[in-house]
């Protein structure tokens, strides 16, 4: 099961996805809210944290999560604060009951990853793309529009057109034809 723990939060935060199953994992940890209490409302413990990228709104709660649950933290770049274990492009990480393929998708930030499971029909898109064809900002440090376009094209080449769910770093998850939202984001990012 995938649950957004940041839903309804009034703080400026990323979404925080609790993925339960054989390996209970948080995808991103958010910012400016008590994510530890939010986790404990649903489970007693977690096994790991996977970060899509290290912008503060996605990782500011990392210390409190690690302190509370004593878990390893996975991300693309171990030179970033708090990221202990590197996941390379095309690497694999288990989230819940499924293995997810890590896709290195820079453009919003150099260390950005998306996580995709063909078997589950799920994409964790981070801040690469959002609902309704929106896409991640490229005007921040390390932002690069042409790299972002390349990254969206890469995701489209990997993700099945029958994708069931897309969980994004901000805003609502997409459960109705999310592949089309990715295609729209590509068109918008090219302009």
C-alpha positions in Angstrom: 0.0 0.0 0.0 1.2 3.5 -0.8 0.0 6.3 1.5 0.9 10.1 1.3 1.7 11.2 4.8 2.0 14.8 3.8 -1.6 15.0 2.5 -3.4 17.8 4.2 -0.3 19.4 5.8 -0.3 23.2 5.8 3.5 23.5 5.8 5.6 23.9 2.7 6.7 20.3 2.2 7.1 17.6 -0.5 4.8 14.7 -0.5 6.0 11.8 1.7 5.0 8.3 0.6 4.8 5.4 3.1 5.2 2.2 1.1 4.2 -0.8 3.2 4.7 -4.4 2.5 7.7 -6.8 2.8 10.0 -3.8 3.1 8.4 -0.7 4.5 10.0 2.4 3.1 9.5 6.2 3.1 9.9 7.8 -0.3 11.1 11.3 0.7 10.6 12.6 4.2 9.3 16.2 3.7 9.8 19.4 5.6 8.2 21.4 8.5 5.8 18.7 9.8 6.1 15.8 12.3 6.6 13.0 9.8 7.7 10.6 12.6 4.3 10.8 14.3 2.6 10.5 10.9 4.5 7.3 10.2 3.7 5.9 13.7 0.0 6.4 13.0 0.2 3.6 10.4 3.2 1.4 11.3 5.5 0.7 14.2 8.7 0.8 12.2 10.2 1.4 8.7 13.1 -0.4 7.0 14.6 2.4 4.9 14.2 5.9 3.3 14.6 6.5 -0.4 15.0 10.1 -1.6 14.1 11.3 -5.0 16.4 14.3 -4.6 17.9 16.4 -1.9 16.1 19.7 -2.2 15.3 20.7 1.4 11.5 20.3 1.1 12.1 16.6 0.4 14.8 15.9 3.0 14.6 18.4 5.9 13.0 15.8 8.2 15.7 13.2 7.5 17.5 13.6 10.8 14.4 13.1 12.8 13.4 10.0 10.8 16.8 8.4 11.1 16.9 9.2 14.8 13.5 7.7 15.4 13.8 4.6 13.2 17.6 4.0 12.8 17.2 3.3 9.0 19.5 3.5 6.0 19.0 6.3 3.5 19.2 5.7 -0.2 19.7 8.2 -2.9 21.7 9.0 -6.0 24.6 10.9 -4.5 26.3 10.0 -1.2 28.0 13.4 -1.2 24.7 14.9 -0.3 24.0 15.3 3.4 22.2 12.3 4.9 22.4 10.0 1.8 24.4 6.9 2.9 23.8 4.4 0.2 24.0 5.2 -3.5 21.5 4.0 -6.0 22.9 4.2 -9.5 21.0 4.8 -12.7 19.2 1.5 -13.6 19.8 0.2 -10.0 17.1 -1.5 -8.0 15.5 -0.8 -4.7 12.7 -2.7 -3.0 9.8 -0.5 -1.9 7.0 -2.4 -0.2 6.4 -5.7 -2.0 8.1 -4.8 -5.3 11.4 -4.0 -6.8 11.7 -0.6 -8.4 14.2 0.5 -11.1 16.0 3.7 -10.3 16.1 6.2 -13.2 18.6 9.0 -12.9 16.6 12.0 -14.1 18.5 15.3 -13.8 17.1 18.6 -14.9 15.3 19.7 -11.8 18.4 18.8 -9.6 21.5 16.8 -10.5 20.8 14.0 -8.0 17.2 13.4 -9.1 15.8 9.9 -9.2 12.5 8.4 -10.3 11.5 4.9 -9.1 9.5 2.7 -11.4 8.1 -0.8 -11.0 6.6 -2.4 -14.1 5.2 -5.2 -12.0 3.4 -2.8 -9.7 2.5 -0.4 -12.4 3.8 2.5 -10.3 6.1 5.4 -10.9 7.5 7.7 -8.1 8.2 10.8 -10.2 9.6 13.1 -7.6 9.8 16.6 -9.0 10.4 15.6 -12.6 6.7 15.7 -13.7 3.4 16.4 -12.0 -0.3 15.9 -12.6 -1.8 17.6 -15.7 1.4 17.9 -17.6 3.3 20.1 -15.2 7.0 19.6 -14.7 9.8 20.5 -12.2 11.3 23.9 -12.0 14.6 24.4 -13.8 15.3 27.9 -12.5 16.9 26.7 -9.3 20.6 25.8 -8.8 21.4 22.7 -10.9 18.3 23.2 -13.0 18.6 22.6 -16.7 15.6 22.6 -19.0 17.3 20.6 -21.8 18.4 17.9 -19.3 14.9 17.9 -17.9 13.4 17.2 -21.4 15.9 14.4 -21.9 14.9 12.9 -18.5 11.2 13.0 -19.3 11.9 11.3 -22.6 13.9 8.7 -20.8 11.0 8.0 -18.4 8.6 7.7 -21.4 10.9 5.2 -23.0 11.0 3.0 -19.9 7.5 3.3 -18.4 4.7 1.2 -19.7 1.9 3.0 -21.4 -0.5 1.2 -19.1 1.1 2.8 -16.0 -1.5 2.6 -13.2 -0.2 5.1 -10.7 2.2 8.1 -10.7 3.1 9.5 -7.3 4.6 13.0 -7.6 6.7 15.2 -5.3 4.0 17.8 -4.9 0.3 17.8 -5.6 -2.0 14.9 -6.2 -1.0 11.4 -7.4 -2.3 10.4 -10.8 -4.3 7.2 -11.1 -6.1 7.9 -14.3 -3.9 7.3 -17.4 -0.7 8.9 -15.8 1.3 8.1 -19.0 -0.6 10.9 -20.7 0.4 13.3 -18.0 4.0 12.5 -18.6 3.5 13.0 -22.4 1.9 16.4 -21.7 4.8 17.4 -19.4 7.2 16.6 -22.2 5.3 18.8 -24.6 5.1 21.6 -22.1 8.8 21.3 -21.1 9.9 21.6 -24.8 8.3 25.1 -25.1 
